[in-house]
Amino acid sequence: MSLSIPSISTYHTSSTSEAAHFEVYNPATSSLLTIVQGSDASTTTAAAEAAHVAYQTWRWRSPTERSLLLFECADAVEKHAEELAELLCLENGKPYQHALMFDVKFVSDIFRYYGSIVDKLPEILQTVLPPNVVQAVPAAGSDIPQLLATHPLIKKISLTGSTAAGAAAVKSAASHVIPSTLELGGKNTFLIFEDANLDRAGADALEGAFFNKGEVFTASSRLLVHSSIHDVFVERLAKLVRKLVVGNGMAKETHVGPSISKAQQQRVLNYIGIGQAEGAKIEAQASLPSDPSCKDGYFVPPNLFTGVTRDMRIAREEIFGPVVTVLKFENEEEALSIANESDYGLTCPIYTKDSKRAMRVARKMDVGMVWINHYLRTTVGLPFGGQKARYVLP
């Protein structure tokens, strides 16, 4: 399938624009999915100006009017839920059911939550919201993001991306004194004490490490396991890892889809090689897909590393792929030391039957979110944020 998609904006570029087009590939097959018409400087400036003009009217709408419109947005997302989930699957490789039950549902829930308080998606929302309230300016490998971030009519920057991109965004925001919200990565610890329910911890660790093929900032890719249960836990988790089905996200049986791009696939494979060179052991690995249509896809088999020490790169650096490491600890003090020495401070699940210890450790964790005996169970009404330089909220 190959489509030509224009910029989703009232002031989109014409078909004769010299703005660079960029190709989007299906990561499961490496086939061309679509060609996106890029934006140029004039398009970007026009979009910012249009949004600014729209805001002059939008700002005077009453809380009741805004609330009703946000609920209509939620209805529109739910109406197109299957279509949106399929697009997410085709574009970035995540399993269809994950996209439908988590990504699309979460967007709908957010609209309903905020409605109660006061690139297909923008196209859908424009059927509900007033003209120009939503603008989307496609760009890849260009100066457009910098132009947009420094435009005098832009009043806030929100960025999800690399630390380097975050630093550039903060610099841009500082140049005209506007707030910024940054989500810049994660290397999250998953802490398992000797009295933990190993069945529950194992199932949640599997989800935490390989949900969305590990391409999520809340991924728990760094398991800290008490030495007395290490071998038993690893044996159980290894069996679960080997059973994971890797394949096209549109297939119902798929647990883990492809990396989002060829470059990301190579990055993850490089880290697997680094881990082996550092002396870590691949304890378990899932099988690559056997479907001939996936032979050119950007697949990386889920990997479970043992024999990992706290100084190894695979234990410290964000990989953003289906790779999980297991480290041993002897006592609570050592566990906290290993966990808190990380450059990242977003999440940490804690597994123990001792509620006093759970609360004591939770208070000492240098992270923004802690779960006790579960992983990533939350609602849109709860705070979401992290500590340290990797996650910055105003």
LUMPA-964981 format. One record per residue (C-alpha): x negated, y, z. Coordinates in steps of 0.25 Angstrom, whole numbers, padded with zeros to 4 digits, always signed. Layout:
! residues N
XYZ
...
//
This chain:
! residues 394
+0000+0000+0000
-0005+0014-0004
+0002+0027-0001
-0002+0041-0003
+0003+0049+0010
+0002+0064+0010
-0001+0072+0023
+0011+0072+0032
+0013+0087+0033
+0022+0098+0027
+0010+0104+0021
+0004+0091+0016
-0007+0091+0005
-0003+0089-0010
-0007+0077-0018
-0017+0086-0025
-0024+0090-0012
-0039+0089-0011
-0037+0084+0003
-0044+0070+0005
-0035+0058+0005
-0038+0047+0014
-0035+0032+0013
-0029+0024+0024
-0031+0009+0023
-0023-0003+0030
-0034-0008+0040
-0028-0022+0039
-0031-0024+0024
-0040-0012+0021
-0030-0009+0010
-0026+0006+0006
-0014+0010+0014
-0012+0024+0010
-0019+0037+0006
-0017+0049+0015
-0017+0063+0009
-0027+0071+0017
-0025+0085+0022
-0034+0097+0018
-0037+0110+0026
-0024+0117+0020
-0015+0105+0023
-0020+0105+0038
-0019+0120+0040
-0005+0120+0034
-0001+0108+0043
-0006+0115+0055
+0001+0128+0051
+0014+0121+0048
+0014+0114+0062
+0011+0127+0069
+0023+0134+0062
+0032+0122+0065
+0028+0123+0080
+0033+0137+0080
+0047+0131+0079
+0045+0118+0086
+0040+0125+0099
+0054+0131+0101
+0062+0118+0100
+0068+0115+0113
+0064+0103+0122
+0077+0096+0118
+0075+0098+0103
+0060+0093+0104
+0065+0081+0112
+0075+0077+0102
+0065+0078+0091
+0055+0070+0098
+0065+0059+0100
+0069+0060+0085
+0054+0058+0082
+0054+0045+0091
+0066+0040+0083
+0059+0043+0070
+0047+0035+0074
+0055+0023+0079
+0063+0024+0066
+0050+0022+0058
+0043+0013+0069
+0041+0001+0060
+0035+0010+0048
+0026+0018+0057
+0021+0005+0064
+0018-0001+0050
+0010+0011+0046
+0002+0011+0059
-0001-0004+0056
-0005-0002+0041
-0013+0011+0044
-0021+0006+0057
-0019-0009+0058
-0012-0010+0071
-0002-0021+0072
+0012-0017+0068
+0019-0021+0081
+0008-0013+0089
+0011-0001+0080
+0026-0002+0081
+0027-0005+0096
+0016+0004+0101
+0012+0015+0092
+0025+0018+0086
+0033+0016+0098
+0024+0025+0106
+0026+0036+0096
+0041+0035+0098
+0040+0034+0113
+0031+0047+0113
+0042+0055+0106
+0053+0050+0115
+0044+0053+0127
+0041+0067+0124
+0055+0069+0118
+0061+0067+0131
+0051+0077+0138
+0054+0090+0131
+0007+0049+0048
+0020+0043+0045
+0024+0048+0059
+0023+0063+0056
+0032+0060+0044
+0042+0053+0052
+0042+0064+0063
+0044+0075+0052
+0058+0069+0050
+0061+0073+0064
+0053+0085+0068
+0053+0099+0062
+0044+0102+0050
+0029+0103+0053
+0030+0099+0067
+0022+0087+0064
+0010+0088+0054
+0000+0077+0050
-0012+0080+0042
-0020+0068+0037
-0035+0069+0037
-0046+0059+0037
-0061+0062+0037
-0059+0077+0035
-0060+0091+0041
-0045+0091+0043
-0044+0087+0058
-0054+0098+0062
-0046+0108+0054
-0033+0104+0061
-0040+0104+0074
-0045+0118+0073
-0033+0124+0066
-0029+0136+0075
-0014+0132+0074
-0017+0118+0081
-0014+0119+0096
-0019+0105+0101
-0027+0094+0096
-0024+0079+0099
-0034+0069+0094
-0036+0054+0095
-0049+0049+0090
-0064+0048+0092
-0072+0056+0103
-0079+0063+0092
-0065+0068+0086
-0061+0071+0100
-0073+0080+0102
-0070+0087+0089
-0056+0089+0092
-0059+0095+0106
-0069+0105+0099
-0058+0109+0089
-0048+0111+0100
-0058+0120+0108
-0060+0128+0096
-0046+0134+0097
-0043+0130+0112
-0032+0120+0110
-0030+0107+0118
-0034+0094+0113
-0030+0079+0117
-0040+0068+0114
-0039+0053+0114
-0053+0049+0110
-0055+0034+0113
-0055+0023+0124
-0064+0012+0129
-0054+0007+0139
-0057-0002+0151
-0048-0014+0154
-0050-0018+0169
-0047-0032+0174
-0050-0036+0188
-0051-0050+0194
-0037-0051+0199
-0031-0046+0186
-0020-0054+0178
-0028-0060+0167
-0017-0063+0158
-0012-0049+0159
-0025-0043+0158
-0029-0051+0146
-0017-0048+0138
-0018-0033+0141
-0033-0033+0138
-0030-0039+0124
-0020-0028+0122
-0029-0017+0127
-0040-0021+0118
-0034-0025+0105
-0021-0017+0104
-0021-0009+0091
-0034-0017+0088
-0041-0009+0099
-0039+0004+0091
-0033+0011+0103
-0039+0021+0113
-0032+0013+0125
-0039+0000+0121
-0045-0008+0133
-0057-0013+0126
-0066-0014+0138
-0061-0025+0148
-0067-0025+0162
-0065-0038+0168
-0069-0043+0182
-0080-0053+0181
-0073-0064+0189
-0062-0065+0178
-0070-0061+0166
-0072-0074+0160
-0057-0079+0162
-0052-0066+0157
-0061-0065+0144
-0057-0080+0141
-0042-0076+0141
-0044-0063+0133
-0053-0070+0123
-0041-0080+0120
-0032-0068+0118
-0042-0061+0109
-0043-0073+0100
-0028-0074+0098
-0027-0060+0093
-0022-0059+0079
-0029-0049+0070
-0022-0044+0057
-0014-0035+0049
-0006-0026+0059
+0007-0029+0051
+0006-0044+0054
+0015-0047+0067
+0004-0057+0072
-0007-0046+0072
-0012-0042+0086
-0024-0034+0081
-0025-0026+0067
-0037-0020+0060
-0045-0009+0063
-0040+0004+0058
-0051+0006+0048
-0063+0000+0042
-0072+0009+0049
-0065+0006+0063
-0067-0009+0060
-0082-0008+0057
-0083+0000+0070
-0077-0011+0078
-0085-0021+0072
-0097-0013+0074
-0094-0013+0089
-0092-0028+0089
-0106-0029+0084
-0111-0020+0094
-0104-0028+0105
-0111-0040+0101
-0124-0033+0099
-0123-0028+0114
-0121-0043+0119
-0106-0043+0120
-0099-0056+0116
-0087-0057+0108
-0079-0066+0117
-0067-0067+0108
-0063-0062+0094
-0049-0063+0087
-0049-0068+0072
-0048-0058+0060
-0036-0059+0051
-0035-0071+0041
-0025-0064+0032
-0031-0061+0019
-0025-0047+0018
-0033-0043+0030
-0046-0047+0025
-0050-0033+0022
-0044-0027+0035
-0052-0019+0046
-0050-0030+0056
-0059-0032+0068
-0056-0045+0077
-0053-0042+0092
-0065-0044+0100
-0067-0048+0115
-0081-0045+0120
-0087-0050+0133
-0101-0049+0139
-0099-0034+0138
-0107-0024+0147
-0103-0010+0150
-0115-0004+0142
-0111-0010+0129
-0105-0001+0118
-0093-0010+0116
-0090-0008+0131
-0091+0007+0130
-0088+0012+0116
-0074+0013+0110
-0073+0003+0099
-0058+0005+0095
-0056-0009+0090
-0052-0023+0095
-0064-0025+0104
-0063-0028+0119
-0075-0029+0129
-0075-0036+0142
-0084-0032+0153
-0085-0038+0167
-0085-0031+0181
-0087-0036+0195
-0080-0026+0203
-0071-0014+0203
-0082-0004+0204
-0089-0010+0192
-0076-0010+0184
-0074+0005+0187
-0088+0008+0183
-0087+0001+0170
-0074+0006+0167
-0077+0021+0170
-0090+0022+0163
-0083+0022+0150
-0083+0035+0141
-0068+0032+0139
-0057+0034+0150
-0043+0031+0144
-0037+0018+0150
-0040+0006+0159
-0030-0005+0162
-0033-0012+0176
-0030-0026+0179
-0029-0031+0193
-0019-0036+0203
-0024-0027+0214
-0016-0015+0213
-0025-0007+0223
-0037-0010+0214
-0030-0006+0202
-0026+0007+0207
-0040+0010+0213
-0047+0006+0200
-0037+0014+0192
-0040+0027+0199
-0055+0025+0197
-0053+0023+0182
-0058+0034+0174
-0047+0033+0163
-0034+0040+0160
-0025+0028+0160
-0025+0015+0169
-0016+0003+0168
-0015-0008+0179
-0012-0022+0174
-0007-0017+0160
-0013-0010+0148
-0007+0002+0141
+0007+0001+0146
+0012+0016+0146
+0022+0025+0141
+0022+0039+0134
+0026+0046+0147
+0013+0042+0154
+0000+0050+0154
-0010+0045+0143
-0024+0050+0144
-0039+0046+0148
-0051+0051+0155
-0065+0055+0150
-0068+0062+0136
-0062+0051+0128
-0048+0055+0131
-0045+0070+0133
-0031+0076+0136
-0029+0091+0139
//
